[in-house]
Amino acid sequence: MCVSDLSLRVWEMTTDMRKHAKWLTQTDERILEFLLDEGNYPPTAISRELSAQANSEAMKYHPNHVGRRCRELANYGLVVNVGSGTYSITDDGRAYLSGDLDASSLDASE
């Protein structure tokens, strides 16, 4: 098994442990993972970095879509807008990624 296969398997095992919600998308998970690993960023920078990491043209992340998803994640308390459109992951966001928080138990704050 090569390193990339092992990394993929570890990622699959980690995401399998997460407690998903119907409103949560794959893009949301990538955004949360990115903010956890890289720190605070605005949607345009998140979009650029996620698109650069994508394996194909089909997996490009449009800045408007990432911005909408960041606002949705903020509505559920998984990220917070720290000012000027820059987002940071919250303790709940970290707990979700580690499998300690069931996202379906969250209520939107709209």
KOLDO-624659 format. One record per residue (C-alpha): residue in three letters; x, y, z. Coordinates in pm, whole numbers, plus 32768, in hexadecimal, padded with zeros to 4 digits. Layout:
KOLDO-624659
{fitor ALA {X Y Z}}
...
end
This chain:
KOLDO-624659
{fitor MET {8000 8000 8000}}
{fitor CYS {8095 814F 7F9A}}
{fitor VAL {808E 8285 8075}}
{fitor SER {7F72 8329 7FB2}}
{fitor ASP {7E9E 81EC 7FD3}}
{fitor LEU {7EE2 81E7 8148}}
{fitor SER {7E8D 835A 8169}}
{fitor LEU {7D48 8324 80AD}}
{fitor ARG {7CEA 81FE 818C}}
{fitor VAL {7D34 82C7 82CA}}
{fitor TRP {7C5E 83E5 8240}}
{fitor GLU {7B41 82F3 81EF}}
{fitor MET {7B4F 825F 834D}}
{fitor THR {7B4A 83BA 83E9}}
{fitor THR {7A23 8435 831C}}
{fitor ASP {7967 82F0 8362}}
{fitor MET {7978 8344 84D6}}
{fitor ARG {78DB 849A 84A3}}
{fitor LYS {776E 84C8 84F9}}
{fitor HIS {76DB 8572 83C6}}
{fitor ALA {75A2 8644 8391}}
{fitor LYS {74C8 8661 825A}}
{fitor TRP {752C 87CD 8228}}
{fitor LEU {76A3 8782 8238}}
{fitor THR {7759 875C 80EA}}
{fitor GLN {78A8 86D0 807F}}
{fitor THR {7918 8835 803A}}
{fitor ASP {78C3 888B 81A4}}
{fitor GLU {79A9 8777 821D}}
{fitor ARG {7AC5 87F0 813F}}
{fitor ILE {7A94 8954 81C1}}
{fitor LEU {7A9A 88E0 832B}}
{fitor GLU {7BCE 8808 82F2}}
{fitor PHE {7C7D 8927 8242}}
{fitor LEU {7C32 8A20 8359}}
{fitor LEU {7CA2 8924 845E}}
{fitor ASP {7DED 88E8 83AB}}
{fitor GLU {7E37 8A45 8325}}
{fitor GLY {7D8E 8B40 840C}}
{fitor ASN {7CAD 8C68 83BC}}
{fitor TYR {7C62 8CB9 824F}}
{fitor PRO {7B5A 8D68 817B}}
{fitor PRO {7A8B 8C9A 8084}}
{fitor THR {7B51 8D11 7F53}}
{fitor ALA {7C97 8C8E 7FE6}}
{fitor ILE {7BF0 8B4B 805C}}
{fitor SER {7B64 8B1B 7EFC}}
{fitor ARG {7CB8 8B56 7E5C}}
{fitor GLU {7D6C 8A65 7F46}}
{fitor LEU {7C64 8951 7F32}}
{fitor SER {7C5E 896D 7DB7}}
{fitor ALA {7DD9 8951 7DAB}}
{fitor GLN {7DC4 8812 7E7D}}
{fitor ALA {7CB1 877C 7DA2}}
{fitor ASN {7D08 8656 7CC4}}
{fitor SER {7C3C 86C2 7B97}}
{fitor GLU {7B92 87E8 7AEE}}
{fitor ALA {7A44 875B 7B62}}
{fitor MET {7AA9 8795 7CCD}}
{fitor LYS {7AEB 890A 7CB8}}
{fitor TYR {7A4E 89DB 7DCC}}
{fitor HIS {79A9 8B21 7D5E}}
{fitor PRO {79DC 8C43 7E54}}
{fitor ASN {7867 8C94 7E5D}}
{fitor HIS {7812 8B2C 7EB5}}
{fitor VAL {791B 8B21 7FC5}}
{fitor GLY {7898 8C6A 8050}}
{fitor ARG {7734 8BE3 805F}}
{fitor ARG {77AC 8AA8 810C}}
{fitor CYS {787B 8B71 8208}}
{fitor ARG {7744 8C3B 825F}}
{fitor GLU {767D 8AF9 8288}}
{fitor LEU {778C 8A63 8366}}
{fitor ALA {7786 8BA4 8433}}
{fitor ASN {760A 8B89 8456}}
{fitor TYR {7640 8A37 84FB}}
{fitor GLY {7765 8AAC 85D1}}
{fitor LEU {7877 89DC 852D}}
{fitor VAL {7935 8B10 84B6}}
{fitor VAL {792C 8C7D 851A}}
{fitor ASN {795F 8DB8 844B}}
{fitor VAL {7A7C 8E66 8504}}
{fitor GLY {7A5C 8FA3 8434}}
{fitor SER {7A88 901A 82CF}}
{fitor GLY {79F4 8ED5 824C}}
{fitor THR {7B06 8DFF 82E7}}
{fitor TYR {7A96 8CB9 8384}}
{fitor SER {7B22 8BEC 84A1}}
{fitor ILE {7AC2 8A8F 8513}}
{fitor THR {7A14 8A7D 8665}}
{fitor ASP {7A31 897F 877D}}
{fitor ASP {78F2 88DF 86F6}}
{fitor GLY {7992 88CC 859E}}
{fitor ARG {7ABF 881B 8631}}
{fitor ALA {79DD 8732 86F8}}
{fitor TYR {791D 86D9 85BA}}
{fitor LEU {7A5D 8689 84FC}}
{fitor SER {7AD8 85A9 8614}}
{fitor GLY {798C 84EE 8621}}
{fitor ASP {792C 8577 8777}}
{fitor LEU {7806 864D 86FF}}
{fitor ASP {76D2 85D8 8644}}
{fitor ALA {7691 86EA 8541}}
{fitor SER {7525 8683 8528}}
{fitor SER {74F4 86FA 868F}}
{fitor LEU {754C 8861 8631}}
{fitor ASP {7446 896B 85F4}}
{fitor ALA {7476 8A87 84FD}}
{fitor SER {7486 8BDF 8599}}
{fitor GLU {73E4 8C95 8472}}
end
